[in-house]
């Protein structure tokens, strides 16, 4: 896809996602290509748990979103759903911006495997994930 067309497609995708859980979290698509996806989030008070650090569910949602976008990019002809996700939390963060970066590890006919890393503005590793995505037939309406 041409760069201008790709940027327009990404802008439309993000616009369509705004009323979904993606928009509720406040995610921002930084970049997406066939090898890598990067999603950003400016941490707000409602993203924190009771001890003032980023909630584990937010870590997980960001990494699932970044890896899921990458899986969607790998199979634009079908839909993909998360079938398994493993998380490792390595450091706390309570403010600033975080980046979820996903990379494709493997793909076959019906499965895609990716890994993701959540880092802060100083590139500190906050959490690490691996996930498998099932390729399913696109629903026809």
VOROVO-111243 format. One line per field, with one value per atom (N, C-alpha, C, CB): residue number from 1; residue in one letter; atom name; y, z, x. Coordinates in pm, whole numbers, m for minus. Glycine has a CB too. Example, Ala and Ser with C-alpha at 12.3 -4.5 7.8 and 13.67 -1.06 7.14 Angstrom:
<sites>
k <- c(1, 1, 1, 1, 2, 2, 2, 2)
r <- c(A, A, A, A, S, S, S, S)
a <- c(N, CA, C, CB, N, CA, C, CB)
north <- c(m569, m450, m330, m447, m225, m106, 3, m60)
up <- c(780, 780, 780, 905, 708, 714, 787, 572)
east <- c(1319, 1230, 1320, 1131, 1285, 1367, 1290, 1408)
</sites>
This chain:
<sites>
k <- c(1, 1, 1, 1, 2, 2, 2, 2, 3, 3, 3, 3, 4, 4, 4, 4, 5, 5, 5, 5, 6, 6, 6, 6, 7, 7, 7, 7, 8, 8, 8, 8, 9, 9, 9, 9, 10, 10, 10, 10, 11, 11, 11, 11, 12, 12, 12, 12, 13, 13, 13, 13, 14, 14, 14, 14, 15, 15, 15, 15, 16, 16, 16, 16, 17, 17, 17, 17, 18, 18, 18, 18, 19, 19, 19, 19, 20, 20, 20, 20, 21, 21, 21, 21, 22, 22, 22, 22, 23, 23, 23, 23, 24, 24, 24, 24, 25, 25, 25, 25, 26, 26, 26, 26, 27, 27, 27, 27, 28, 28, 28, 28, 29, 29, 29, 29, 30, 30, 30, 30, 31, 31, 31, 31, 32, 32, 32, 32, 33, 33, 33, 33, 34, 34, 34, 34, 35, 35, 35, 35, 36, 36, 36, 36, 37, 37, 37, 37, 38, 38, 38, 38, 39, 39, 39, 39, 40, 40, 40, 40, 41, 41, 41, 41, 42, 42, 42, 42, 43, 43, 43, 43, 44, 44, 44, 44, 45, 45, 45, 45, 46, 46, 46, 46, 47, 47, 47, 47, 48, 48, 48, 48, 49, 49, 49, 49, 50, 50, 50, 50, 51, 51, 51, 51, 52, 52, 52, 52, 53, 53, 53, 53, 54, 54, 54, 54, 55, 55, 55, 55, 56, 56, 56, 56, 57, 57, 57, 57, 58, 58, 58, 58, 59, 59, 59, 59, 60, 60, 60, 60, 61, 61, 61, 61, 62, 62, 62, 62, 63, 63, 63, 63, 64, 64, 64, 64, 65, 65, 65, 65, 66, 66, 66, 66, 67, 67, 67, 67, 68, 68, 68, 68, 69, 69, 69, 69, 70, 70, 70, 70, 71, 71, 71, 71, 72, 72, 72, 72, 73, 73, 73, 73, 74, 74, 74, 74, 75, 75, 75, 75, 76, 76, 76, 76, 77, 77, 77, 77, 78, 78, 78, 78, 79, 79, 79, 79, 80, 80, 80, 80, 81, 81, 81, 81, 82, 82, 82, 82, 83, 83, 83, 83, 84, 84, 84, 84, 85, 85, 85, 85, 86, 86, 86, 86, 87, 87, 87, 87, 88, 88, 88, 88, 89, 89, 89, 89, 90, 90, 90, 90, 91, 91, 91, 91, 92, 92, 92, 92, 93, 93, 93, 93, 94, 94, 94, 94, 95, 95, 95, 95, 96, 96, 96, 96, 97, 97, 97, 97, 98, 98, 98, 98, 99, 99, 99, 99, 100, 100, 100, 100, 101, 101, 101, 101, 102, 102, 102, 102, 103, 103, 103, 103, 104, 104, 104, 104, 105, 105, 105, 105, 106, 106, 106, 106, 107, 107, 107, 107, 108, 108, 108, 108, 109, 109, 109, 109, 110, 110, 110, 110, 111, 111, 111, 111, 112, 112, 112, 112, 113, 113, 113, 113, 114, 114, 114, 114, 115, 115, 115, 115, 116, 116, 116, 116, 117, 117, 117, 117, 118, 118, 118, 118, 119, 119, 119, 119, 120, 120, 120, 120, 121, 121, 121, 121, 122, 122, 122, 122, 123, 123, 123, 123, 124, 124, 124, 124, 125, 125, 125, 125, 126, 126, 126, 126, 127, 127, 127, 127, 128, 128, 128, 128, 129, 129, 129, 129, 130, 130, 130, 130, 131, 131, 131, 131, 132, 132, 132, 132, 133, 133, 133, 133, 134, 134, 134, 134, 135, 135, 135, 135, 136, 136, 136, 136, 137, 137, 137, 137, 138, 138, 138, 138, 139, 139, 139, 139, 140, 140, 140, 140, 141, 141, 141, 141)
r <- c(X, X, X, X, X, X, X, X, X, X, X, X, X, X, X, X, X, X, X, X, X, X, X, X, X, X, X, X, X, X, X, X, X, X, X, X, X, X, X, X, X, X, X, X, X, X, X, X, X, X, X, X, X, X, X, X, X, X, X, X, X, X, X, X, X, X, X, X, X, X, X, X, X, X, X, X, X, X, X, X, X, X, X, X, X, X, X, X, X, X, X, X, X, X, X, X, X, X, X, X, X, X, X, X, X, X, X, X, X, X, X, X, X, X, X, X, X, X, X, X, X, X, X, X, X, X, X, X, X, X, X, X, X, X, X, X, X, X, X, X, X, X, X, X, X, X, X, X, X, X, X, X, X, X, X, X, X, X, X, X, X, X, X, X, X, X, X, X, X, X, X, X, X, X, X, X, X, X, X, X, X, X, X, X, X, X, X, X, X, X, X, X, X, X, X, X, X, X, X, X, X, X, X, X, X, X, X, X, X, X, X, X, X, X, X, X, X, X, X, X, X, X, X, X, X, X, X, X, X, X, X, X, X, X, X, X, X, X, X, X, X, X, X, X, X, X, X, X, X, X, X, X, X, X, X, X, X, X, X, X, X, X, X, X, X, X, X, X, X, X, X, X, X, X, X, X, X, X, X, X, X, X, X, X, X, X, X, X, X, X, X, X, X, X, X, X, X, X, X, X, X, X, X, X, X, X, X, X, X, X, X, X, X, X, X, X, X, X, X, X, X, X, X, X, X, X, X, X, X, X, X, X, X, X, X, X, X, X, X, X, X, X, X, X, X, X, X, X, X, X, X, X, X, X, X, X, X, X, X, X, X, X, X, X, X, X, X, X, X, X, X, X, X, X, X, X, X, X, X, X, X, X, X, X, X, X, X, X, X, X, X, X, X, X, X, X, X, X, X, X, X, X, X, X, X, X, X, X, X, X, X, X, X, X, X, X, X, X, X, X, X, X, X, X, X, X, X, X, X, X, X, X, X, X, X, X, X, X, X, X, X, X, X, X, X, X, X, X, X, X, X, X, X, X, X, X, X, X, X, X, X, X, X, X, X, X, X, X, X, X, X, X, X, X, X, X, X, X, X, X, X, X, X, X, X, X, X, X, X, X, X, X, X, X, X, X, X, X, X, X, X, X, X, X, X, X, X, X, X, X, X, X, X, X, X, X, X, X, X, X, X, X, X, X, X, X, X, X, X, X, X, X, X, X, X, X, X, X, X, X, X, X, X, X, X, X, X, X, X, X, X, X, X, X, X, X, X, X, X, X, X, X, X, X)
a <- c(N, CA, C, CB, N, CA, C, CB, N, CA, C, CB, N, CA, C, CB, N, CA, C, CB, N, CA, C, CB, N, CA, C, CB, N, CA, C, CB, N, CA, C, CB, N, CA, C, CB, N, CA, C, CB, N, CA, C, CB, N, CA, C, CB, N, CA, C, CB, N, CA, C, CB, N, CA, C, CB, N, CA, C, CB, N, CA, C, CB, N, CA, C, CB, N, CA, C, CB, N, CA, C, CB, N, CA, C, CB, N, CA, C, CB, N, CA, C, CB, N, CA, C, CB, N, CA, C, CB, N, CA, C, CB, N, CA, C, CB, N, CA, C, CB, N, CA, C, CB, N, CA, C, CB, N, CA, C, CB, N, CA, C, CB, N, CA, C, CB, N, CA, C, CB, N, CA, C, CB, N, CA, C, CB, N, CA, C, CB, N, CA, C, CB, N, CA, C, CB, N, CA, C, CB, N, CA, C, CB, N, CA, C, CB, N, CA, C, CB, N, CA, C, CB, N, CA, C, CB, N, CA, C, CB, N, CA, C, CB, N, CA, C, CB, N, CA, C, CB, N, CA, C, CB, N, CA, C, CB, N, CA, C, CB, N, CA, C, CB, N, CA, C, CB, N, CA, C, CB, N, CA, C, CB, N, CA, C, CB, N, CA, C, CB, N, CA, C, CB, N, CA, C, CB, N, CA, C, CB, N, CA, C, CB, N, CA, C, CB, N, CA, C, CB, N, CA, C, CB, N, CA, C, CB, N, CA, C, CB, N, CA, C, CB, N, CA, C, CB, N, CA, C, CB, N, CA, C, CB, N, CA, C, CB, N, CA, C, CB, N, CA, C, CB, N, CA, C, CB, N, CA, C, CB, N, CA, C, CB, N, CA, C, CB, N, CA, C, CB, N, CA, C, CB, N, CA, C, CB, N, CA, C, CB, N, CA, C, CB, N, CA, C, CB, N, CA, C, CB, N, CA, C, CB, N, CA, C, CB, N, CA, C, CB, N, CA, C, CB, N, CA, C, CB, N, CA, C, CB, N, CA, C, CB, N, CA, C, CB, N, CA, C, CB, N, CA, C, CB, N, CA, C, CB, N, CA, C, CB, N, CA, C, CB, N, CA, C, CB, N, CA, C, CB, N, CA, C, CB, N, CA, C, CB, N, CA, C, CB, N, CA, C, CB, N, CA, C, CB, N, CA, C, CB, N, CA, C, CB, N, CA, C, CB, N, CA, C, CB, N, CA, C, CB, N, CA, C, CB, N, CA, C, CB, N, CA, C, CB, N, CA, C, CB, N, CA, C, CB, N, CA, C, CB, N, CA, C, CB, N, CA, C, CB, N, CA, C, CB, N, CA, C, CB, N, CA, C, CB, N, CA, C, CB, N, CA, C, CB, N, CA, C, CB, N, CA, C, CB, N, CA, C, CB, N, CA, C, CB, N, CA, C, CB, N, CA, C, CB, N, CA, C, CB, N, CA, C, CB, N, CA, C, CB, N, CA, C, CB, N, CA, C, CB, N, CA, C, CB, N, CA, C, CB, N, CA, C, CB, N, CA, C, CB, N, CA, C, CB, N, CA, C, CB)
north <- c(m117, 0, 124, m1, 224, 349, 420, 441, 494, 562, 651, 646, 731, 818, 737, 911, 628, 541, 471, 437, 428, 359, 452, 308, 576, 672, 698, 803, 709, 731, 610, 759, 489, 366, 359, 241, 394, 393, 497, 418, 614, 719, 673, 849, 609, 557, 448, 502, 360, 251, 309, 157, 408, 468, 541, 564, 605, 675, 577, 753, 462, 359, 301, 248, 296, 237, 332, 192, 461, 560, 527, 696, 483, 454, 317, 462, 243, 110, 118, 12, 3, m5, 68, m152, 62, 132, 281, 116, 343, 485, 512, 537, 421, 435, 441, 319, 357, 357, 484, 235, 536, 654, 619, 734, 505, 459, 549, 316, 552, 626, 534, 759, 515, 435, 519, 383, 476, 549, 502, 531, 370, 314, 170, 323, 128, m10, m46, m26, m157, m215, m366, m163, m440, m586, m648, m644, m570, m623, m576, m586, m460, m399, m307, m321, m304, m210, m138, m283, m8, 71, 149, 167, 132, 199, 279, 96, 402, 488, 516, 620, 546, 587, 687, 463, 800, 896, 852, 1045, 815, 762, 871, 708, 837, 925, 860, 951, 935, 884, 759, 992, 754, 638, 511, 670, 521, 404, 338, 443, 403, 356, 262, 474, 178, 95, 169, m45, 102, 167, 208, 77, 153, 194, 294, 70, 346, 456, 419, 546, 292, 251, 201, 141, 197, 153, 15, 152, 5, m120, m229, m98, m350, m463, m487, m587, m458, m473, m375, m455, m258, m160, m209, m19, m259, m320, m424, m387, m516, m627, m578, m722, m484, m431, m363, m333, m285, m218, m318, m123, m417, m516, m603, m603, m641, m717, m635, m758, m507, m420, m408, m280, m385, m371, m502, m330, m614, m742, m777, m854, m744, m769, m690, m737, m564, m483, m546, m339, m595, m659, m786, m691, m863, m984, m947, m1065, m840, m793, m751, m676, m687, m644, m765, m555, m873, m995, m1069, m1087, m1053, m1122, m1025, m1241, m930, m832, m892, m724, m1016, m1083, m1155, m1182, m1159, m1235, m1155, m1375, m1208, m1150, m1234, m1146, m1172, m1244, m1216, m1203, m1315, m1300, m1358, m1370, m1301, m1350, m1486, m1250, m1586, m1717, m1749, m1825, m1684, m1706, m1584, m1837, m1542, m1427, m1450, m1294, m1439, m1455, m1323, m1567, m1283, m1154, m1174, m1067, m1085, m1076, m928, m1139, m893, m755, m737, m718, m637, m624, m497, m631, m390, m265, m181, m185, m106, m19, 115, 4, 179, 315, 383, 315, 511, 582, 706, 619, 751, 871, 872, 1000, 962, 977, 902, 929, 877, 808, 671, 890, 572, 437, 398, 335, 311, 260, 109, 304, 55, m89, m119, m137, m199, m234, m383, m192, m420, m560, m603, m585, m728, m786, m924, m795, m957, m1086, m1193, m1080, m1304, m1415, m1527, m1468, m1559, m1674, m1660, m1808, m1710, m1717, m1843, m1592, m1901, m2017, m1993, m2152, m2094, m2076, m2018, m2206, m2070, m2027, m1966, m2142, m1956, m1903, m1799, m2017, m1699, m1596, m1581, m1459, m1575, m1557, m1427, m1679, m1349, m1220, m1202, m1102, m1109, m1068, m918, m1116, m871, m727, m684, m687, m558, m499, m364, m483, m340, m210, m138, m224, m17, 60, 200, 65, 264, 404, 496, 431, 625, 725, 711, 863, 640, 617, 479, 632, 411, 277, 168, 275, 195, 92, m11, 155, m139, m246, m257, m381, m235, m240, m374, m129, m430, m561, m621, m552, m751, m829, m929, m901, m951, m1045, m1125, m970, m1245, m1322, m1358, m1451, m1369, m1401, m1480, m1273, m1563, m1635, m1580, m1789, m1566, m1516, m1619, m1379, m1646, m1740, m1662, m1818, m1709, m1649, m1712, m1670, m1629, m1679, m1616, m1647, m1684, m1630, m1501, m1732, m1405, m1276, m1297, m1171, m1241, m1251, m1167, m1204, m1224, m1153, m1103, m1244, m973, m919, m900, m788)
up <- c(0, 0, 0, 123, m78, m86, 50, m196, 86, 217, 245, 226, 148, 170, 196, 51, 117, 136, 271, 22, 311, 440, 554, 455, 549, 655, 663, 631, 548, 546, 604, 402, 569, 622, 774, 554, 824, 969, 1039, 999, 978, 1036, 1045, 953, 939, 939, 1044, 799, 1055, 1154, 1294, 1142, 1323, 1457, 1482, 1474, 1380, 1393, 1424, 1262, 1355, 1379, 1519, 1275, 1572, 1704, 1819, 1716, 1790, 1895, 1988, 1833, 1937, 2029, 2098, 1953, 2073, 2133, 2258, 2031, 2313, 2432, 2409, 2468, 2288, 2248, 2284, 2096, 2242, 2269, 2417, 2189, 2483, 2627, 2704, 2678, 2665, 2732, 2700, 2690, 2580, 2538, 2456, 2659, 2388, 2307, 2186, 2260, 2144, 2023, 1938, 2058, 1812, 1720, 1672, 1600, 1705, 1666, 1530, 1771, 1512, 1383, 1371, 1367, 1246, 1217, 1079, 1226, 1070, 942, 959, 891, 859, 866, 968, 730, 1021, 1116, 1259, 1071, 1276, 1409, 1426, 1435, 1548, 1584, 1710, 1604, 1716, 1835, 1875, 1811, 2000, 2057, 2178, 2095, 2192, 2305, 2394, 2255, 2520, 2615, 2711, 2691, 2727, 2832, 2958, 2792, 3061, 3183, 3251, 3280, 3281, 3353, 3488, 3270, 3576, 3710, 3705, 3791, 3611, 3604, 3553, 3516, 3506, 3464, 3581, 3355, 3697, 3810, 3900, 3891, 3974, 4074, 4209, 4086, 4315, 4446, 4507, 4540, 4460, 4515, 4424, 4535, 4325, 4244, 4127, 4330, 4086, 3969, 3860, 4007, 3738, 3624, 3651, 3495, 3637, 3663, 3567, 3650, 3619, 3536, 3417, 3619, 3434, 3322, 3209, 3370, 3244, 3140, 3066, 3203, 3140, 3076, 2974, 3182, 3021, 2939, 2818, 3022, 2839, 2728, 2622, 2781, 2665, 2568, 2486, 2641, 2551, 2478, 2389, 2575, 2437, 2355, 2232, 2437, 2251, 2139, 2036, 2190, 2082, 1989, 1913, 2065, 1985, 1919, 1828, 2022, 1871, 1789, 1659, 1867, 1665, 1543, 1447, 1577, 1502, 1419, 1354, 1503, 1431, 1376, 1267, 1488, 1288, 1185, 1059, 1238, 1076, 961, 884, 1007, 959, 896, 816, 1002, 855, 786, 758, 869, 666, 638, 572, 550, 524, 458, 555, 357, 684, 783, 912, 808, 1008, 1142, 1231, 1200, 1335, 1430, 1571, 1415, 1657, 1797, 1885, 1826, 2001, 2095, 2148, 2212, 2138, 2193, 2319, 2088, 2336, 2455, 2474, 2444, 2600, 2627, 2761, 2629, 2761, 2882, 2916, 2866, 3042, 3087, 3192, 3145, 3187, 3289, 3323, 3240, 3448, 3494, 3557, 3596, 3511, 3554, 3632, 3435, 3613, 3686, 3693, 3616, 3802, 3815, 3745, 3963, 3709, 3655, 3701, 3497, 3732, 3782, 3705, 3921, 3616, 3539, 3411, 3622, 3320, 3194, 3080, 3211, 2979, 2859, 2854, 2730, 2809, 2789, 2643, 2883, 2595, 2459, 2461, 2378, 2389, 2370, 2229, 2389, 2221, 2092, 2071, 2087, 1956, 1925, 1803, 1902, 1804, 1691, 1662, 1719, 1534, 1490, 1511, 1341, 1572, 1593, 1494, 1734, 1464, 1378, 1322, 1456, 1203, 1149, 1066, 1065, 1074, 992, 939, 1074, 883, 823, 915, 772, 1037, 1129, 1259, 1160, 1277, 1403, 1375, 1489, 1462, 1458, 1600, 1401, 1616, 1747, 1746, 1785, 1853, 1863, 2004, 1826, 2017, 2149, 2159, 2172, 2283, 2304, 2428, 2314, 2426, 2539, 2570, 2507, 2697, 2741, 2810, 2838, 2761, 2815, 2851, 2716, 2938, 2972, 2885, 3122, 2917, 2836, 2843, 2881, 2942, 2954, 2903, 3100, 2834, 2778, 2885, 2692, 3007, 3111, 3074, 3251, 3081, 3053, 3170, 3029, 3142, 3245, 3246, 3222, 3128, 3117, 2980, 3138, 2974, 2855, 2834, 2869, 2709, 2681, 2555, 2665, 2551, 2427, 2410, 2430, 2285, 2259, 2131, 2251, 2128, 2007, 1963, 2031, 1834, 1775, 1677, 1706, 1686, 1596, 1479, 1670, 1359, 1238, 1214, 1114, 1204, 1181, 1053, 1303, 996, 875, 909, 814, 821, 840, 831, 736, 927, 927, 813, 1063, 742, 632, 681, 507, 658, 705, 593, 777)
east <- c(85, 0, 90, m97, 53, 127, 124, 69, 230, 235, 114, 360, 69, m47, m173, m69, m191, m307, m300, m316, m180, m162, m198, m17, m150, m181, m331, m106, m395, m540, m613, m588, m568, m630, m613, m569, m495, m471, m557, m322, m570, m654, m799, m643, m849, m987, m1004, m1024, m905, m913, m921, m790, m839, m840, m971, m721, m1024, m1152, m1265, m1184, m1266, m1368, m1356, m1358, m1234, m1211, m1244, m1067, m1257, m1277, m1396, m1299, m1513, m1624, m1614, m1754, m1507, m1491, m1404, m1429, m1370, m1284, m1152, m1257, m1101, m978, m988, m952, m1097, m1118, m1141, m1235, m1212, m1238, m1106, m1325, m1011, m881, m803, m799, m819, m744, m621, m702, m626, m513, m489, m536, m364, m325, m238, m248, m275, m195, m78, m281, 43, 163, 211, 274, 220, 262, 215, 415, 200, 159, 210, 4, 283, 319, 320, 459, 365, 356, 451, 384, 544, 642, 623, 779, 558, 556, 436, 685, 383, 277, 319, 138, 290, 321, 196, 442, 155, 37, 84, m76, 35, 73, m47, 134, m19, m122, m62, m180, m130, m95, m169, m132, m95, m157, m239, m49, m364, m456, m489, m587, m549, m581, m668, m651, m763, m853, m783, m971, m659, m582, m508, m483, m508, m429, m509, m379, m436, m501, m499, m431, m540, m551, m418, m622, m307, m178, m107, m89, m179, m127, m37, m54, m42, 37, m57, 141, m5, m86, m145, m1, m276, m348, m301, m501, m287, m245, m336, m238, m465, m558, m530, m700, m476, m440, m316, m415, m216, m98, m145, m4, m230, m276, m355, m361, m445, m526, m441, m630, m342, m255, m175, m159, m119, m40, m128, 38, m246, m339, m380, m465, m403, m441, m329, m480, m207, m94, m70, 33, m69, m47, m164, m25, m286, m404, m403, m529, m361, m349, m248, m306, m139, m37, m93, 87, m169, m232, m333, m301, m408, m503, m428, m587, m315, m233, m180, m115, m149, m96, m203, m39, m330, m440, m555, m490, m537, m642, m766, m588, m755, m866, m959, m813, m924, m1001, m1008, m937, m1082, m1085, m993, m1231, m941, m856, m905, m706, m896, m934, m824, m1072, m806, m705, m749, m682, m662, m696, m615, m672, m501, m419, m330, m334, m311, m225, m155, m307, m24, 56, 123, 163, 115, 169, 278, 57, 376, 480, 495, 618, 469, 480, 617, 365, 692, 831, 864, 919, 787, 815, 688, 929, 671, 554, 576, 520, 465, 468, 340, 481, 348, 230, 192, 252, 281, 248, 330, 274, 292, 365, 299, 506, 378, 332, 395, 366, 317, 370, 352, 300, 440, 435, 425, 558, 327, 314, 365, 164, 469, 530, 514, 680, 457, 431, 511, 281, 556, 628, 571, 780, 566, 516, 623, 473, 585, 679, 658, 665, 531, 500, 360, 515, 340, 204, 190, 170, 71, 37, m103, 47, m165, m296, m401, m344, m411, m516, m466, m604, m335, m281, m171, m225, m167, m64, m11, m119, 120, 181, 262, 271, 245, 314, 368, 219, 462, 510, 499, 657, 484, 472, 546, 326, 590, 662, 599, 815, 572, 523, 639, 399, 671, 782, 736, 899, 814, 784, 869, 810, 865, 936, 1088, 897, 1139, 1283, 1322, 1328, 1229, 1250, 1262, 1373, 1214, 1210, 1105, 1180, 1141, 1046, 948, 1118, 820, 715, 644, 615, 621, 558, 589, 405, 572, 605, 493, 745, 455, 346, 375, 212, 318, 310, 164, 402, 123, m18, m32, m103, m136, m176, m310, m182, m325, m449, m502, m427, m630, m697, m753, m811, m727, m782, m918, m686, m1021, m1157, m1213, m1249, m1310, m1373, m1444, m1472, m1433, m1499, m1650, m1450, m1722, m1869, m1924, m1929, m2015, m2080, m2215, m2097, m2243, m2371, m2468, m2351)
</sites>
